[in-house]
Amino acid sequence: MFGKQAKKCCTPYRQPNKVESSRQAGRRLRVVDGNLDSNRLTRMDHNTKKWLEKIAPTDIRFNEPMSKHTSFRIGGPAEAFVTPRNVSTIRTLIQGCRQRQIPWLIVGGGTNLLVKDAGISGLVICLAGCLNQIEQIGVNGHQVLVTAMAGVQTKTLCAYAIANGLKGMNFALGIYGTIGGATMMNAGTRHGCVADVLDSIQLLTPADEIVQFNRDQLRFGYRKLFWPQARGDQAEAPPVILASTFRFDIDDTKTLRKQARAIIKARKRTQPLGIPSAGCIFKNPVDGPSAGELIDRAGLKGKRIGGAEISTKHANFIVNRHNAAAADILELIKLVQQTLKSKNGIELEPEVKIVGT
């Protein structure tokens, strides 16, 4: 049996006092004539940079603004940013970083990600430009198995499923980012979640082994996916999802398209689409009202700090209204958490991943 969908879900999408003073103190990097003005200490010496340029000569960038790679349009520079073209290069990069004791981070579409203003030390490996194949690998009666590599855009797999009359992915309509990220966080909406259709995953372990775990070996939680510990697993170096295989029911394309139009229409009515965001900022409590309802009842809708705002359309969205800094977002997150803790005794946990220094 497929996993039960989460009770409440939100789909990723998308007065200057303390915040302003923290910027003046240098937490926000300046851009001068298009170049990042940063005095950050670097972990990468000349030889390390040469090694990276040798492995990915056309795909490596140094001091790359992460604001270019997140749906928030926020984030300081990555010390090094690479878009590898194949699994072999990914393996070489990860093992090389481990040997050189360079921190590394895997990112996909950057849609559930907040990068701090000082940026990210080490290497950012972006899968959004590679691992982008979709393949139908089997048919069993009225069900079809489809494998999507980790870099496939979630919206691309949704479109593929509809076009091929495969039922099961419409829940993810409007969830931006990649299949790797969606699988890792068991992404979902009120219409369903990844756990409902996931059949197996393929991982690259820290020991540089490629392993597969089938559905009966996986455990699902709200915005979480758990798998058996693979050899070499470490908290600071988790496995990398390379591909996910889904089990879809065969259905009518016209019916699926009609359902898709209704879902997208509802999202446009209830969510702040078209404004940079990272989707729902907080996970919903296990019981009771959703995070958005709680924030709304606390009177925080429309609250602004700097260029960031708690959306007036959906209170669990924080939007980049006007050139917001990550510090603005973090101050709003802190404000919401403190307010709800004080008013309701509820501790909201961020759903968005916060990285950087």
Secondary structure, DSSP 8 states (H G I E B T S, - for coil): ------SS--------SHHHHHIIIIIS-EEETTEEE-----S--HHHHHHHHHHSTTTEEEEEEGGGSSTT----EEEEEE--SSHHHHHHHHHHHHHHT--EEEESS-TTEEE-TT-EEEEEEE-TTS---EEEEEEETTEEEEEEETTSBHHHHHHHHHHTTEES-GGGTT--SBHHHHHHTT-EETTEEGGGTEEEEEEE-TTS-EEEEEGGG-EEETTEEE----TT-BTTB--EEEEEEEEEEE--HHHHHHHHHHHHHHHHHHS-TTS-EEEE-B---SSSS-HHHHHHHTT-TT-EETTEEE-SS-TTEEEE-SS--HHHHHHHHHHHHHHHHHHH-----B-SEEE--
